[in-house]
Amino acid sequence: MGRFEHMNKKYFADLTVIDLSSVLAGPSVGMFFAELGAHVIKVEHPIHKDVTRSWKLPEEDAASPVSAYFSSVNYGKDYHFLDLTQAKARQDLYQLCSTADIVVLNFKNGDQEKLHITDDILRSYNPQLIIGKITGFGDESDRVAYDLILQAESGMMYMNGTPESGPLKIPLALIDVLAGHHLKEGILIALLERLKHPAGKTITVSLYDAAVSSLINQSSNYLMAGHVAEPIGSLHPNIAPYGELFRTKDGVTITFAIGSDRHFQLLCNELGIPALAQQPDYSSAQSRVIHRARMAEILAEEILKRDCAPLLEKMHQLHVPVGRINTVADVLNQPESKARVLHEQIEGMETLRMESIAFRIKE
């Protein structure tokens, strides 16, 4: 990896994290700290365990104790099975919390009170405890929230489709992932604050807030220009060509992210149609968006004459953003991806997942 070394996994070696959460967002936070060396204890009900243990693909072993889905966000954790409706199990949890630094949970509103594990109760055993919570629609809502519902209600599904397809879910639990990142950031701030003022804090993140905050340019397009993002598939409302799909001579699908007039001129030059970039209909980002359909037809005709590899190599040399449409298998079979796979035995089963940490620290 050259001068950029992988994270030192001992950075959080002195931290203990109690992961009371399930599904994806909360467990991803626990896994983040585990990858960085923290002692992470995942607490599950002895009978009604994390539901994602049963979320198995048809080709997975029905009798296995974990699923690929579960494995994706559970790595480097110790497992304790406690029925928190029982006083003895609660005492065990209180004992764990008394020496822990962080607790992560995603209970429905009111469940902490029912189980006698409110923030105040947990902090009575450890005043410096940092409590991180994932909720669906905020602290006061008891709505059951799944990523699909948040993608629907946040506008993401509507604008992610095409006129032909109708609304489409992003094929990842993206809102869960975003909420997990927000909670990590809040917990890290609380850890920094604790160095100056040794007191516990509670950080809450709702899936809804995580989703709406991630609308970024699409929200500003509406707030400033009254533009409602329509379902235009992979196309970009502000720039073109961006997201259009093109077929090469050897049958590969590629796409471009042309963000500047210079990039468009370089693309046209390489395709042998330099005059196109000078025409009024295509000389600016705004005009290219207006006339994108005809522009895409002209580009497609020229791209179909070129093989993928040499065209992409030339584009890379010119620093023109272009990419091949890969499958997940294409990506995970690349050496760079293989180097990021984490292996672990969970209850006797070999499990694999990608590292959740993408940053590197330069020494």
Buried (B, 14 or more C-beta within 10 A) or exposed (E): EEEEEBBEBEBBEEBBBBBBBBBBBBBBBBBBBBBBBBBBBBBBBEEEBBEBBEBBEEEEEEEBEBBBBBBBBBBBBEBBEBBBEEEEBBEBBBEBBEEBBBBBBBBBBEEBEEBBBEBEBBBEBBEEBBBBBBBBBBEEBEBEBBBEBBBBBBBBBBBBBBEEEEBBBEEEBBBBBBBBBBBBEBBBEBBEEBEEEEEBBBBBBBBBBBBBBBBEEBBEBBEEEEEEBEBBBEBBBEBBBBBBBBEBEEEBEBBBBBBEBEBBBBBBBBBEBEEBBEBEEBBEBEBBBBBBEEBBEBBBEBBEEBEBEEBBEBBEEBEBBBEEEEEEEEEBEEEEBEEBEBEBEBEEEEBEBBBBBEEEEEE
